Amino acid sequence: MIIEEYFNYRSELLDQSKDDDGQLSESLLLSQVLPSMLDAKLIDSEDYNSSYFKLTDKMKINAYCVNESGERLQLFLVDESSIDLTAKKKDLQISTKASYDAQFKRGTTFINNAIKGHLNDEIQDSSPARALISQISSSNGADQFDVIEIFLISATATVSLQGSKPQPKRLEFENEGITIGYSKNKEQKSKTFLIKKRLIDLNFLYNIIISQGNREALKVDFEEMFGYSLQAIKAADENNFESYLCALPATIIAGLYKEFSGRLLEKNVRSFLQLTNSTNKGIRETIRLAPEKFVAYNNGLTITATSAEIVEELGYNKIKSLTNFQIVNGGQTTATIYFSQKDGYNIEKVKVMAKINVAKQTSEEDLEELISNISKYSNAQSRVSPVDLRSRNSQLVKIKALSESIVTPSGLKWFFERAKGEYNTMLRIAGSNKARYKKDFPNERRFSKEQLAKYYSAWGDKPYMVKKGGEKVFRYFIEEISGEGTSKKVVDINRIFYEELISKIIIFKKLESLYGQGKNSMGQLRSAVVPYSISVLYNFTDGNKKGLPFDLLKIWMNENFEDDITAFFNDLLLLMNDLIKKYSKSEDFGEYSKKIELWQSIINSDEVHNFITSDTAVKILEKYSKSKKQIDKKAKSVKEVDFQPLNNYIKIHSKTAEFYKKINSLLWDVLTDNERNKLSNIAALIQQRDNLTPDLVTFEDNIITQIRINQPEIFDIIQYQNNAVLEETFNYIVKKYNSAIDKSENIITVFEKTGVIAKHKGIKYDSVFSEIGKTLNDGFSPTTKQIYYASYYVATLPIEVAE
């Protein structure tokens, strides 16, 4: 049945990869896939540079990016045949490597020809692949890149056909090498590029979704990679972890970094702070002048793993492999050793002390806590912000609550996917509500926590960091709203914050739409031009002490742009597109737009000054400005009601008691007594129309997630009818409340009027609306029972009114 789940997911993936005309787009598919690859830490950012190139069936590439530390070129190749909507399932089940090898060959052939300069005369200056081909065929590119990684994006299921039914399997692809000669500083050099190949298929993507973004475990097999095991001394043996000490040869550290790059340092919050850092300079000096003393001068590494293959020989412990390998302290040492070797330093005599902690039978949460404490109590080389980068960060939880509580003036909601896979899981168990959820939350009204960081941070003066994307911008965002950033003040996550946040998202998405994609776009620099344009507006409004604040709430009220500001932004986008090209000191405009130097050149340019002081721009800024008095008035008028707990209760109640009774029955043999009792309690509270406890809400979420991972077919077996009117009633109450807030109406009066209408119609429990109005006016959400009573009235309304 798991293969069926892959194809259910495929349908959703392809549906989300269609453009406004309903046509499948390879670039939109990439936009859907790359965030999952970022979650798995295969890439440093979801941002990519479009570089579409195809020559018959022999060569193809869709896009590329360069990793944060710059030594790894990552290429993305979409198998167009795998996204054919007419393809049959049997043809999309791939069991042999040969099928994928044929696709990978298109990428390796491209690399071979590009590196050797064979494509330089074949490609036009306007081609999106021009910058990539020029770079990798140059001496600079040859010197910069050590690893070229090809990711084959294929909407196919990789299966084994040996049993009675196809079963998922994983395929690994052999590394290759391309040796070239090049010149550096008038000296002839030779190097071999490591060519790595990785398949991104339905198996991989689905597993990321159901694991809610938990990373793929990294296994390091020392014997396989280096031909020998690590000799270590056991330093501690506790109930939940073991500790070992060893002296690691620097050649192993450099080899690991070349093979895995930033994946080694995923949990290391400092990672690599550039070689200009005084700590890194000290490391390089020790390598150069006193390599044999490195083990004495350096603090060493702290490594964590969740399992280890260890044998005892002659009184020593030999570590053959470590699973879930992470360097959690010593990231700077690791990267500096690698780049020192790259720059010609001899590291053969360098050894590094390493403490290896093997956490036994630990959960992901416990591992996070262990790593957090290691970072907290270690002798830190640089300041580490104690922010929680996980989806359960308290500020993210508040934003999620507001997304459940606030609707736009036109009565729409936005879906904030705080944890990976939330939306997809909601659809999978939606039953008869699936079509309505898709309608209520289309692509344009959904955003992940990574997208949230990008949208929020673009309204500022660091567009170059927004362009970098990934954890770089996410950490900046979390630090800013948690009081660990530049302002040192915790951001108040309230209604105004949320309304302005959605306005920023509307602006960002509208500018992306104005810039366009593909043949009709302004160019190939959308991911840079959009944040640069927004930052220009910010710098002359909210970011300028002499300027007037921009009225983001006007965007919130309209939920779109008027013609005049649309024309203003269109001109600004065109200007930014030209200025990025003009002031870039590299032919690779996309990569250079990640540098602060480009932003400084543009924001201080005469072109931007002339544009922003033009008569048209001045009129726009005046029209869309707000005064301090307006801000204070809005803040005083806003009431805060947290609807999220009630929303959680209603989602569970709407599944009906029968749903949970059937789960209990079907899984009786695998459930614990405690789990059976909790499912029975949920069913009983639904029948009693009562609120659930927070503990039961958490349990329900966990059990549904586990069923989806282990026995997803249960959702197909259970035939049940959602209590749709219950959710409609909840939405009706929330919309009516929000409308009253937006119009500054008396909440009690608004709901009393509804009660009068219900009474006139002879509806039972008409007085409940008066009760609900008073409860909301006091700042509290209604009870589940009150929603049941109100549903008698909502059930009589036309669907478009109820929704």
KEZA-31171 format. One line per 2 residues: their letters; for each residue x, y, z of C-alpha. Coordinates in steps of 0.2 Angstrom, whole numbers, plus 5000, padded with zeros to 4 digits. Example, Ala and Ser with C-alpha at 12.3 -4.5 7.8 and 13.67 -1.06 7.14 Angstrom:
REM residues 2
as> 5062/4978/5039 ~ 5068/4995/5036
***
This chain:
REM residues 803
mi> 5000/5000/5000 ~ 5015/5012/5003
ie> 5017/5013/4984 ~ 4999/5019/4982
ey> 5003/5033/4995 ~ 5018/5038/4984
fn> 5006/5040/4969 ~ 4993/5049/4980
yr> 5007/5061/4985 ~ 5013/5062/4966
se> 4995/5069/4961 ~ 4996/5082/4975
ll> 5014/5087/4970 ~ 5010/5089/4951
dq> 4994/5098/4955 ~ 5004/5111/4965
sk> 5017/5112/4951 ~ 5004/5119/4938
dd> 5005/5137/4932 ~ 4990/5149/4931
dg> 4985/5141/4914 ~ 4985/5124/4922
ql> 5001/5118/4913 ~ 5014/5108/4922
se> 5030/5118/4925 ~ 5047/5111/4928
sl> 5052/5127/4937 ~ 5037/5126/4948
ll> 5040/5108/4952 ~ 5058/5113/4957
sq> 5050/5126/4969 ~ 5040/5112/4977
vl> 5054/5100/4979 ~ 5069/5110/4984
ps> 5061/5115/5002 ~ 5061/5096/5005
ml> 5079/5094/5000 ~ 5083/5109/5011
da> 5074/5100/5026 ~ 5085/5084/5022
kl> 5100/5096/5022 ~ 5105/5090/5005
id> 5106/5109/5000 ~ 5109/5125/5010
se> 5095/5135/5002 ~ 5079/5133/4993
dy> 5084/5147/4981 ~ 5091/5142/4964
ns> 5097/5150/4948 ~ 5087/5145/4933
sy> 5099/5138/4920 ~ 5088/5128/4908
fk> 5098/5120/4894 ~ 5093/5105/4884
lt> 5102/5098/4868 ~ 5092/5084/4860
dk> 5091/5070/4873 ~ 5109/5070/4876
mk> 5111/5085/4888 ~ 5100/5093/4900
in> 5100/5104/4916 ~ 5086/5114/4924
ay> 5095/5125/4937 ~ 5110/5126/4949
cv> 5115/5133/4966 ~ 5132/5135/4975
ne> 5133/5129/4993 ~ 5136/5142/5007
sg> 5155/5138/5008 ~ 5157/5139/4989
er> 5166/5123/4985 ~ 5151/5113/4979
lq> 5141/5116/4963 ~ 5124/5108/4964
lf> 5114/5105/4948 ~ 5096/5100/4946
lv> 5089/5090/4932 ~ 5070/5086/4930
de> 5065/5070/4921 ~ 5051/5077/4911
ss> 5045/5060/4906 ~ 5041/5057/4925
id> 5029/5071/4926 ~ 5019/5066/4911
lt> 5000/5066/4917 ~ 4996/5052/4905
ak> 5009/5040/4911 ~ 5003/5024/4918
kk> 5008/5019/4936 ~ 5016/5003/4930
dl> 5028/5014/4919 ~ 5032/5025/4934
qi> 5038/5011/4945 ~ 5056/5010/4942
st> 5066/4994/4948 ~ 5083/4996/4939
ka> 5097/5008/4940 ~ 5098/5008/4921
sy> 5083/5019/4919 ~ 5090/5032/4931
da> 5107/5031/4924 ~ 5101/5036/4907
qf> 5094/5052/4915 ~ 5110/5056/4925
kr> 5120/5054/4909 ~ 5111/5069/4902
gt> 5118/5079/4917 ~ 5136/5071/4916
tf> 5137/5074/4898 ~ 5133/5092/4900
in> 5146/5094/4914 ~ 5159/5086/4903
na> 5156/5097/4889 ~ 5154/5113/4899
ik> 5170/5110/4909 ~ 5180/5107/4893
gh> 5173/5123/4885 ~ 5164/5114/4871
ln> 5148/5123/4875 ~ 5155/5141/4875
de> 5152/5144/4857 ~ 5136/5134/4856
iq> 5126/5145/4868 ~ 5119/5163/4866
ds> 5123/5177/4878 ~ 5104/5178/4883
sp> 5103/5160/4888 ~ 5100/5157/4906
ar> 5114/5144/4906 ~ 5127/5156/4900
al> 5133/5161/4917 ~ 5134/5143/4923
is> 5144/5137/4908 ~ 5156/5152/4908
qi> 5160/5149/4926 ~ 5163/5131/4926
ss> 5174/5132/4910 ~ 5185/5146/4918
sn> 5200/5144/4928 ~ 5191/5152/4943
ga> 5177/5139/4942 ~ 5190/5125/4941
dq> 5199/5132/4956 ~ 5183/5136/4966
fd> 5173/5119/4964 ~ 5179/5103/4971
vi> 5162/5094/4970 ~ 5149/5094/4957
ei> 5132/5086/4963 ~ 5118/5081/4951
fl> 5101/5079/4958 ~ 5089/5070/4947
is> 5071/5075/4951 ~ 5060/5061/4946
at> 5041/5059/4950 ~ 5043/5040/4950
at> 5043/5027/4963 ~ 5058/5016/4965
vs> 5053/4998/4969 ~ 5059/4981/4971
lq> 5049/4968/4961 ~ 5056/4952/4970
gs> 5040/4949/4981 ~ 5022/4947/4977
kp> 5020/4966/4978 ~ 5031/4980/4973
qp> 5041/4987/4988 ~ 5050/5003/4990
kr> 5069/5002/4988 ~ 5083/5015/4988
le> 5096/5016/4975 ~ 5114/5023/4977
fe> 5124/5029/4962 ~ 5143/5028/4960
ne> 5153/5044/4961 ~ 5163/5049/4946
gi> 5178/5060/4943 ~ 5183/5072/4929
ti> 5201/5077/4929 ~ 5206/5094/4921
gy> 5220/5106/4920 ~ 5219/5124/4923
sk> 5230/5139/4927 ~ 5230/5149/4944
nk> 5242/5164/4946 ~ 5251/5159/4930
eq> 5254/5142/4937 ~ 5247/5126/4929
ks> 5237/5115/4940 ~ 5227/5099/4939
kt> 5213/5093/4949 ~ 5199/5080/4949
fl> 5181/5085/4951 ~ 5171/5073/4962
ik> 5154/5070/4953 ~ 5141/5065/4965
kr> 5123/5059/4959 ~ 5108/5058/4970
li> 5090/5053/4965 ~ 5076/5063/4972
dl> 5061/5052/4969 ~ 5044/5050/4976
nf> 5051/5038/4990 ~ 5062/5052/4996
ly> 5050/5066/4995 ~ 5036/5056/5003
ni> 5047/5051/5017 ~ 5052/5069/5021
ii> 5033/5074/5021 ~ 5028/5060/5034
sq> 5043/5063/5045 ~ 5038/5081/5046
gn> 5055/5087/5040 ~ 5066/5077/5052
re> 5082/5075/5043 ~ 5089/5060/5034
al> 5101/5051/5046 ~ 5119/5053/5040
kv> 5130/5037/5041 ~ 5149/5038/5041
df> 5157/5022/5037 ~ 5176/5025/5041
ee> 5182/5008/5034 ~ 5173/5010/5018
mf> 5178/5028/5015 ~ 5196/5028/5022
gy> 5201/5010/5024 ~ 5202/5009/5043
sl> 5193/5011/5059 ~ 5195/5025/5072
qa> 5205/5020/5087 ~ 5196/5027/5103
ik> 5196/5026/5122 ~ 5179/5024/5130
aa> 5178/5038/5142 ~ 5160/5036/5149
de> 5146/5023/5148 ~ 5130/5029/5155
nn> 5112/5023/5153 ~ 5108/5034/5138
fe> 5125/5037/5130 ~ 5143/5032/5128
sy> 5158/5044/5126 ~ 5174/5040/5117
lc> 5190/5050/5114 ~ 5201/5049/5099
al> 5214/5059/5089 ~ 5206/5061/5072
pa> 5219/5064/5057 ~ 5215/5080/5048
ti> 5215/5070/5032 ~ 5199/5061/5038
ia> 5191/5078/5043 ~ 5194/5085/5026
gl> 5188/5070/5017 ~ 5172/5070/5027
yk> 5169/5088/5023 ~ 5172/5085/5004
ef> 5160/5071/5004 ~ 5146/5078/5015
sg> 5150/5097/5016 ~ 5137/5106/5027
rl> 5127/5091/5032 ~ 5141/5087/5044
le> 5137/5103/5053 ~ 5119/5103/5052
kn> 5116/5104/5071 ~ 5131/5116/5073
vr> 5123/5133/5075 ~ 5140/5142/5071
sf> 5145/5132/5056 ~ 5158/5141/5047
lq> 5161/5160/5050 ~ 5173/5164/5035
lt> 5192/5164/5036 ~ 5193/5182/5041
ns> 5187/5177/5058 ~ 5202/5178/5070
tn> 5198/5160/5077 ~ 5200/5153/5060
kg> 5216/5163/5056 ~ 5223/5155/5072
ir> 5219/5138/5066 ~ 5227/5141/5049
et> 5242/5148/5057 ~ 5244/5132/5068
ir> 5242/5121/5053 ~ 5255/5131/5043
la> 5268/5134/5057 ~ 5266/5120/5070
pe> 5255/5106/5063 ~ 5261/5093/5076
kf> 5255/5104/5090 ~ 5238/5107/5083
va> 5230/5093/5095 ~ 5237/5104/5110
yn> 5232/5121/5104 ~ 5214/5117/5097
ng> 5198/5114/5107 ~ 5194/5099/5096
lt> 5178/5092/5090 ~ 5162/5086/5098
it> 5153/5073/5088 ~ 5136/5065/5091
at> 5128/5049/5084 ~ 5113/5038/5088
sa> 5122/5022/5085 ~ 5139/5015/5082
ei> 5148/5000/5075 ~ 5162/4997/5087
ve> 5174/4982/5090 ~ 5187/4979/5104
el> 5204/4974/5098 ~ 5220/4973/5110
gy> 5212/4984/5123 ~ 5206/4997/5111
nk> 5189/5002/5104 ~ 5189/5003/5085
ik> 5174/5013/5078 ~ 5170/5006/5061
sl> 5155/5017/5058 ~ 5143/5031/5066
tn> 5125/5033/5061 ~ 5117/5050/5063
fq> 5134/5058/5063 ~ 5135/5077/5067
iv> 5149/5088/5072 ~ 5140/5099/5085
ng> 5155/5109/5092 ~ 5170/5112/5081
gq> 5162/5117/5064 ~ 5175/5131/5062
tt> 5189/5119/5064 ~ 5182/5106/5052
at> 5179/5119/5038 ~ 5195/5128/5041
iy> 5205/5112/5039 ~ 5196/5108/5023
fs> 5199/5125/5015 ~ 5217/5126/5022
qk> 5221/5110/5012 ~ 5212/5117/4997
dg> 5223/5132/4998 ~ 5239/5121/4998
yn> 5243/5119/5016 ~ 5250/5102/5021
ie> 5238/5094/5034 ~ 5246/5076/5035
kv> 5254/5080/5052 ~ 5238/5088/5059
kv> 5228/5078/5072 ~ 5212/5084/5081
ma> 5205/5078/5097 ~ 5187/5072/5096
ki> 5175/5068/5109 ~ 5161/5056/5101
nv> 5145/5055/5111 ~ 5134/5040/5106
ak> 5116/5043/5112 ~ 5108/5026/5114
qt> 5089/5024/5111 ~ 5086/5042/5110
se> 5072/5052/5102 ~ 5075/5066/5090
ed> 5069/5078/5103 ~ 5081/5071/5116
le> 5095/5072/5104 ~ 5091/5090/5100
el> 5091/5094/5119 ~ 5108/5085/5121
is> 5115/5095/5106 ~ 5108/5111/5113
ni> 5116/5108/5130 ~ 5133/5103/5122
sk> 5133/5120/5113 ~ 5127/5129/5128
ys> 5140/5122/5140 ~ 5155/5120/5128
na> 5169/5133/5128 ~ 5161/5142/5113
qs> 5172/5150/5100 ~ 5159/5163/5096
rv> 5143/5169/5103 ~ 5128/5157/5100
sp> 5110/5164/5101 ~ 5100/5152/5112
vd> 5085/5153/5100 ~ 5074/5138/5096
lr> 5075/5135/5077 ~ 5062/5121/5078
sr> 5044/5122/5072 ~ 5039/5122/5091
ns> 5047/5139/5094 ~ 5035/5149/5104
ql> 5034/5163/5092 ~ 5030/5152/5078
vk> 5016/5144/5089 ~ 5009/5161/5091
ik> 5009/5165/5072 ~ 5001/5148/5069
al> 4987/5152/5082 ~ 4984/5169/5074
se> 4983/5160/5057 ~ 4969/5150/5064
si> 4960/5165/5072 ~ 4961/5179/5059
vt> 4952/5180/5042 ~ 4955/5193/5029
ps> 4942/5207/5026 ~ 4935/5197/5012
gl> 4933/5182/5024 ~ 4948/5171/5018
kw> 4961/5162/5029 ~ 4979/5159/5026
ff> 4987/5142/5030 ~ 5003/5143/5039
er> 5012/5126/5038 ~ 5022/5127/5054
ak> 5028/5109/5053 ~ 5033/5100/5037
ge> 5019/5090/5030 ~ 5004/5098/5040
yn> 4994/5102/5024 ~ 4998/5086/5015
tm> 4992/5076/5031 ~ 4977/5087/5032
lr> 4972/5082/5015 ~ 4976/5064/5017
ia> 4964/5062/5031 ~ 4951/5074/5026
gs> 4938/5062/5019 ~ 4924/5071/5011
nk> 4932/5088/5016 ~ 4947/5086/5004
ar> 4940/5096/4990 ~ 4934/5110/5002
yk> 4952/5111/5010 ~ 4960/5113/4993
kd> 4948/5127/4988 ~ 4950/5136/5005
fp> 4969/5135/5005 ~ 4976/5136/4987
ne> 4994/5138/4984 ~ 4994/5157/4984
rr> 4987/5157/5002 ~ 4999/5145/5010
fs> 5016/5147/5017 ~ 5029/5137/5026
ke> 5040/5143/5041 ~ 5055/5145/5029
ql> 5044/5155/5017 ~ 5038/5165/5032
ak> 5056/5170/5036 ~ 5059/5176/5018
yy> 5044/5186/5017 ~ 5046/5194/5034
sa> 5065/5198/5031 ~ 5062/5205/5014
wg> 5054/5220/5022 ~ 5071/5226/5029
dk> 5088/5231/5023 ~ 5096/5214/5019
py> 5089/5208/5003 ~ 5106/5199/4999
mv> 5102/5188/5014 ~ 5084/5184/5008
kk> 5092/5179/4992 ~ 5103/5166/5001
gg> 5087/5158/5009 ~ 5089/5142/5019
ek> 5094/5142/5037 ~ 5104/5159/5035
vf> 5088/5169/5033 ~ 5078/5158/5045
ry> 5090/5160/5059 ~ 5090/5179/5056
fi> 5071/5179/5056 ~ 5069/5169/5072
ee> 5083/5180/5081 ~ 5074/5196/5076
is> 5057/5190/5083 ~ 5064/5182/5098
ge> 5074/5197/5104 ~ 5091/5190/5100
gt> 5093/5201/5084 ~ 5098/5219/5081
sk> 5084/5227/5091 ~ 5086/5215/5106
kv> 5067/5216/5109 ~ 5055/5202/5108
vd> 5042/5206/5094 ~ 5024/5206/5100
in> 5016/5193/5090 ~ 4998/5200/5090
ri> 4984/5204/5077 ~ 4993/5219/5070
fy> 5009/5209/5067 ~ 4999/5196/5058
ee> 4989/5208/5047 ~ 5006/5217/5042
li> 5014/5200/5040 ~ 5001/5194/5027
sk> 5002/5211/5019 ~ 5021/5208/5016
ii> 5017/5191/5009 ~ 5005/5198/4997
if> 5018/5211/4992 ~ 5031/5198/4989
kk> 5019/5186/4979 ~ 5012/5200/4969
le> 5030/5206/4964 ~ 5034/5188/4959
sl> 5019/5188/4948 ~ 5023/5204/4940
yg> 5041/5199/4937 ~ 5034/5183/4929
qg> 5042/5166/4925 ~ 5048/5158/4909
kn> 5047/5166/4892 ~ 5036/5181/4897
sm> 5046/5186/4912 ~ 5057/5201/4914
gq> 5072/5191/4915 ~ 5080/5176/4925
lr> 5083/5186/4941 ~ 5066/5185/4950
sa> 5073/5178/4966 ~ 5085/5192/4968
vv> 5075/5207/4960 ~ 5059/5204/4971
py> 5068/5206/4988 ~ 5079/5220/4982
si> 5064/5229/4976 ~ 5055/5227/4992
sv> 5070/5233/5002 ~ 5071/5249/4992
ly> 5053/5253/4996 ~ 5057/5249/5015
nf> 5073/5259/5015 ~ 5063/5275/5010
td> 5048/5272/5021 ~ 5049/5262/5037
gn> 5068/5261/5037 ~ 5070/5280/5035
kk> 5068/5290/5051 ~ 5064/5305/5040
gl> 5052/5295/5029 ~ 5033/5291/5032
pf> 5029/5273/5037 ~ 5022/5262/5024
dl> 5003/5258/5026 ~ 5004/5239/5026
lk> 4986/5238/5033 ~ 4980/5246/5017
iw> 4986/5231/5008 ~ 4978/5220/5021
mn> 4961/5228/5018 ~ 4962/5228/4999
en> 4971/5211/4998 ~ 4978/5216/4982
fe> 4986/5231/4973 ~ 4978/5246/4965
dd> 4983/5251/4948 ~ 4995/5265/4953
it> 5005/5255/4965 ~ 5005/5240/4953
af> 5013/5252/4940 ~ 5025/5259/4953
fn> 5031/5241/4957 ~ 5032/5236/4939
dl> 5044/5250/4936 ~ 5054/5247/4951
ll> 5056/5228/4946 ~ 5063/5233/4929
lm> 5075/5245/4937 ~ 5081/5232/4949
nd> 5083/5220/4935 ~ 5095/5232/4926
li> 5104/5238/4941 ~ 5108/5220/4947
kk> 5116/5217/4931 ~ 5125/5234/4930
ys> 5133/5234/4947 ~ 5137/5215/4948
ks> 5155/5211/4948 ~ 5152/5194/4942
ed> 5144/5187/4926 ~ 5134/5176/4938
fg> 5121/5189/4943 ~ 5111/5177/4954
ey> 5126/5172/4965 ~ 5133/5189/4966
sk> 5116/5196/4972 ~ 5119/5186/4989
ki> 5133/5199/4993 ~ 5131/5214/5003
el> 5142/5224/4991 ~ 5129/5223/4977
wq> 5116/5230/4989 ~ 5126/5244/4995
si> 5130/5249/4977 ~ 5112/5249/4972
in> 5104/5257/4987 ~ 5117/5271/4986
sd> 5116/5273/4967 ~ 5109/5289/4958
ev> 5097/5278/4948 ~ 5088/5273/4964
hn> 5088/5291/4971 ~ 5081/5298/4955
fi> 5068/5284/4954 ~ 5062/5287/4972
ts> 5062/5306/4971 ~ 5052/5306/4955
dt> 5035/5314/4955 ~ 5026/5297/4953
av> 5035/5289/4967 ~ 5033/5303/4979
ki> 5014/5303/4976 ~ 5014/5284/4979
le> 5023/5285/4995 ~ 5012/5299/5001
ky> 4996/5289/4997 ~ 5002/5273/5005
sk> 5009/5281/5021 ~ 5002/5281/5038
sk> 5004/5292/5053 ~ 5009/5288/5071
kq> 4991/5292/5076 ~ 4984/5279/5064
id> 4995/5266/5071 ~ 4991/5269/5089
kk> 4972/5270/5085 ~ 4972/5253/5077
ak> 4982/5245/5091 ~ 4970/5251/5104
sv> 4955/5245/5094 ~ 4962/5227/5092
ke> 4955/5213/5103 ~ 4964/5197/5105
vd> 4955/5180/5104 ~ 4965/5164/5103
fq> 4954/5152/5092 ~ 4967/5139/5090
pl> 4962/5127/5104 ~ 4944/5128/5099
nn> 4950/5125/5081 ~ 4959/5110/5086
yi> 4944/5103/5095 ~ 4932/5106/5081
ki> 4944/5097/5068 ~ 4944/5082/5080
hs> 4925/5083/5083 ~ 4921/5085/5064
kt> 4929/5068/5061 ~ 4915/5060/5072
ae> 4916/5048/5087 ~ 4914/5034/5074
fy> 4931/5038/5066 ~ 4941/5035/5082
kk> 4931/5020/5087 ~ 4935/5012/5071
in> 4954/5016/5073 ~ 4953/5008/5090
sl> 4945/4993/5083 ~ 4957/4991/5068
lw> 4973/4994/5078 ~ 4967/4985/5094
dv> 4982/4973/5093 ~ 4995/4986/5091
lt> 4989/4999/5103 ~ 4994/5000/5121
dn> 4981/5001/5135 ~ 4984/5019/5137
er> 4982/5023/5119 ~ 4965/5013/5118
nk> 4959/5022/5133 ~ 4964/5039/5125
ls> 4955/5035/5109 ~ 4939/5030/5119
ni> 4940/5046/5129 ~ 4941/5056/5113
aa> 4926/5047/5106 ~ 4916/5050/5122
li> 4920/5069/5123 ~ 4914/5070/5105
qq> 4898/5062/5109 ~ 4896/5073/5124
rd> 4900/5088/5113 ~ 4913/5094/5125
nl> 4930/5102/5124 ~ 4945/5090/5124
tp> 4961/5092/5135 ~ 4977/5098/5127
dl> 4985/5081/5131 ~ 4971/5072/5121
vt> 4974/5085/5106 ~ 4993/5081/5106
fe> 4990/5062/5107 ~ 4977/5063/5093
dn> 4990/5072/5082 ~ 5004/5060/5086
ii> 4993/5044/5083 ~ 4987/5051/5066
tq> 5005/5054/5061 ~ 5010/5037/5066
ir> 4996/5029/5057 ~ 5001/5039/5041
in> 5019/5033/5043 ~ 5016/5015/5047
qp> 4998/5010/5041 ~ 4991/5024/5029
ei> 4979/5011/5021 ~ 4969/5013/5038
fd> 4962/5030/5031 ~ 4955/5021/5016
ii> 4947/5007/5026 ~ 4938/5019/5038
qy> 4923/5025/5029 ~ 4916/5040/5038
qn> 4906/5056/5034 ~ 4914/5072/5041
na> 4903/5083/5052 ~ 4906/5097/5039
vl> 4893/5109/5047 ~ 4903/5109/5063
ee> 4919/5116/5054 ~ 4907/5128/5044
tf> 4900/5135/5060 ~ 4917/5138/5067
ny> 4923/5147/5052 ~ 4906/5157/5052
iv> 4909/5163/5070 ~ 4927/5167/5066
kk> 4923/5177/5051 ~ 4909/5187/5059
yn> 4921/5191/5074 ~ 4934/5197/5062
sa> 4922/5207/5051 ~ 4917/5216/5067
id> 4935/5220/5072 ~ 4939/5226/5054
ks> 4923/5237/5054 ~ 4925/5243/5072
en> 4908/5236/5076 ~ 4901/5231/5093
ii> 4904/5212/5094 ~ 4890/5209/5107
tv> 4878/5218/5095 ~ 4884/5209/5080
fe> 4880/5192/5087 ~ 4864/5197/5096
kt> 4858/5202/5078 ~ 4862/5184/5072
gv> 4852/5177/5087 ~ 4837/5188/5083
ia> 4837/5181/5065 ~ 4839/5163/5071
kh> 4824/5166/5083 ~ 4814/5173/5070
kg> 4817/5157/5059 ~ 4812/5146/5074
ik> 4830/5139/5075 ~ 4834/5129/5092
yd> 4847/5137/5103 ~ 4845/5154/5096
sv> 4851/5162/5112 ~ 4869/5154/5110
fs> 4874/5169/5098 ~ 4871/5181/5112
ei> 4882/5170/5124 ~ 4895/5169/5110
gk> 4896/5188/5107 ~ 4898/5191/5126
tl> 4912/5178/5127 ~ 4921/5185/5112
nd> 4919/5203/5119 ~ 4928/5197/5135
gf> 4943/5191/5124 ~ 4939/5172/5125
sp> 4934/5159/5112 ~ 4917/5150/5113
tt> 4916/5132/5119 ~ 4914/5117/5108
kq> 4896/5114/5114 ~ 4892/5132/5109
iy> 4898/5128/5091 ~ 4887/5113/5091
ya> 4872/5124/5096 ~ 4876/5137/5084
sy> 4877/5124/5070 ~ 4858/5122/5070
yv> 4857/5140/5063 ~ 4872/5139/5051
at> 4866/5122/5043 ~ 4851/5133/5037
lp> 4862/5145/5028 ~ 4867/5144/5009
ie> 4884/5136/5008 ~ 4893/5152/5001
va> 4886/5161/5017 ~ 4891/5148/5029
e> 4909/5147/5022
***
